[in-house]
Amino acid sequence: MALTNEIGLAFETLKETRGPGLFVEYLPADEYRPFASLSLVYAECHEGMEAITKRIRDEAQHWFGRFPAPIVATAFNSDDDPIDVSDGNNRHDLLVYSHAGEVVTEWGRLGDFAMPPFDTSPDNLLRVYSSISYSTKEERRKEGEKKLKEQRVGMRVIIAILFFRRTVIPAAVALAFYVHPILGLIGLIGTLADAAIGGLRVLGYLPKSKKEKREEEKRRRMEHHDYHCQLNPKGFAALKAENLGERLRERVKQEARDLHSENS
């Protein structure tokens, strides 16, 4: 039976290493985007512009041969910025597609390309990407509902524990007094001891646990940073941008290392 209606197909993104510090990421076309996207990520690898240009072209043609859907290929540095291989003309994207049985390559910018026609029906996408795992909108909806249900169960368990501690235990102590004074006295002593320990910690008479000390130090440092950020908001914005950039670079580098080690 032909699939003619949109079903929200989402295919798995493919990642492959190309040596230390370099990997490629292929994002298949879908029902709403009539072309695939190929990223060559230079995390810790350095090549000249001529070598990068050749690699973009070779990779794009290789992936187009594997999956015959129009593809836009771009090289990125570790800051996630596109690498301009057009000598300042900002034409860093390569479009590869088929026309009249011939493979066509065209350099430019994604927003300026006249995209070739491509059948994005579920039937054709499943044929082109038959070797790639996928999910539908309905499957993702059910998976989301399942996770939400699991979270609700977890919340119920927490509420039940709190209810037991704050309601059932005091009630059991009161009942124990009614059944047998000694049992009630033991329960009362345990409850009062628990309350006393908590109170003494709040008042500072008992040494704080290592976890409490870590949380207190973390809170103190956050308040200290917040004070200085308010004094110098421009400096804070610059520092934040620098930290985010460094985090991104490290994440990309680590991803390249992981892919390379997995395939070594």
N, C-alpha and C positions, 0 to 999 in steps of 0.2 A: 504494500500500500504506500503510495507516494506521500511524502510529508510536504504539503504546500503551505501550511501556516507557520508563522514564527513560533518557535518553542524555546527561545532564549538559550541557544547553544553556546556553551563556553568551553573552549578547548584548553588543554594543559599548555602552559608556556614551557618551551624546551630550552635548556641551557647546556652548552658544551664548552669544554676548555679548549684553548688553542695554545697551550703552553703556559709557563709561569707568568702570572700577572695579566693574562688576556683571556677573555671568554666571549662567547656569542650568546645572544638571547633571542629566540624566535617566538613571536606572538602571532598565532594564526589569525586569519581573517574570520569574521563572524557575520551574523545576519544584518548587523548594523554598520559594519566597516568592511567595504569591499576590497580590502588589501591586507596583506600580512606586514608585520613590522619586524625588522631585523636590526638588532643593536650589537655593535662590536665594542666591547667595553675594555678600554686600555687602563687597567687598574694600576699595574706596576710595570708595564711594558712600554718601551719607547722605540718608535720607528720613525723614519723620515716620511715626509708627505707622499712621496712617490710610492713607497712601500705600503702606506696606509690606503692610498687610493686603489692600488692593485688588490689589496686584501679585501676591501669593501666590494669591489667588482666580482672577485672570485667567490667570495662567500655568498653574495646575492644570487649569483648564477647557480651555485651549488644547491642552495635551499630552494630556488625556483625549480630546479630539476627534481628535487625530492617531493615538493608540494606545488603543483602548477597553479598557483594563485598569484596575482600581481603582488609585488613585494617592494617595500621602501626600506632601504638599508642606510644606516647612519653609524658613524664611529663616535664614541664618547670618551672623554677623559675621566679621571677619577673624581672630578667635581661634578660629574653628570652634565657637562657642557658639551655640545656637539663640536667635533673637530672640523674646522673649515679647511677642506682640501682644495679649494678653488682659488687660492691666492688672493683672498680678501673679497671675493665676489659673493660670499655667503651662500654658495650653492653646495651644501654639504650632504644633501640627500641623493640617493641613487634609486631610481624607479626601474624595475625590471618586470616585463610582461611579454606576452606572446601576441603577435599580430601576423595574420596570414601565414601561420606556421613557422614564423621566424621569431627568435628571441630578441627583444628590443631593450636597450639600456638608455636611460635618459637622466642626466644630472640636473639638479635644480633644488627647489625648496618644496617641502610637502604641500604647503598651501597654494603653490602656483601650478602644480601638476594638473593636467587634464586626465583624470583617472580613466583607464580603459574599462569597458564593460566587463562585469564578472557576476556570474550567477551565485547569489548568496542564499539560495533556498536551502533548507535543511538537508534535502536529498543530495545536492551537489557538494555541500560542505562535508557531509559524512563520507562521501566518495573520495574527495580530495584528501581529507585527513583521516582516512580509515585506520591508520596505525597510531593515532594519538587519542589518549583517553579524554573524555568530555563529560559534561553534566548539562542537564536542562534546567530551565527556570523552576519547574515544578520540583525537581530533585533537590535543588538548592533550598527551596522553600521548606520542604519536609525536613532537610538536615538542620535548618535554622530553628524550626519548631522543636526538633529533638533536643538540640542544645539548650533552648530556652526551658524546656521541661526539666532537663537535668539540673539547670541552675535553680529552678523553683524547688526541686526536691532538696537540694543543698540548703536553701534558705529555710525550708521547713524543719530540717534537722537542727539547724542552729537555733531556731525559735523554740523547738521542743526542748533542747538542752537548757536554754535560758529559763523556760517555763518550769522545767523540772527543778532547777536550782533555786529559783525565786519563789516557787509556789508549792511544789510537791514536798520538798525537804522540810520547810517550815511546818507544813501541815502534818507531815510524818512525826516531827518532834512533838507537836501538840497532842497528836494521837497517842504517842508513846507515853506521855505524861498521864494520859487517861488510863492506858492499859496497865502500865507499871511505872511507878515513880523513878526507879533506878534507870530504866531504859530511857525515859524522858530526860533525866538529868544528863546522861551521857550524850544524847543528841544535842541538848541545849549547850553543853560545854563545847562540843565540836563547832556548832554554829557560831557561838560567841567568839571562839578562838579565831575562826576564819574572818569574822568581822573585825576583830581587834587587830589582826595582822595587817589587813587592808588599811585600816585607819592609821596605824603607826607608820606604814609606808607613805601614806599621803602626807602625814605631818613631818616626815623626815627623820623619825626616830629609828627606823630600821634601814640598813644599807640597801641601796637599790641593786636590782639584778643587772647583769651585763646588758641584757636586752633593753632595759629601761634607760641605762646610761647611754647606750648607742642612740636611742630615739631622742633623748634629751639633747645630746650633742648635735645631732642632725637638725633638730628644731632651732637650737641656738645659732648654728651656722646659717640656716635659712633666713632667720631674722636679721643676722648681721649683713648678709648679702643684700637682702631687701632694702635695708637702710641705705647702703651705699649705692644701690641701683636708683633709688629715688633722688639721691644727690647728683647723680650723673647719668641721666636717662639715655643720652646719645652714646656714651661710652658703653653702657649696658647693651644697647641695641647692636653695636659693633661687635662686642664680645659674644653675644648670643649667636649672631650670624657666623662668626668665626668658629664657635664650638659646633654649630650644626654642620658647617662645611667639613670640619675635621671628623665629625662622627660619620658623615656620609662617605668620606674618602676611606676611612678605616673599614666601614661595612663593605664597601665595594672591593677593597683589597682582600678582606677576609673571605668574601664569597669566591673571588678568583682563586685563592689558595685552596679552599675547600674543594672546589670543582677539580682543580689540578690534582690534588691528593687522592680524590676518589677514583680518578682515571689513570693514576700512575701505575 
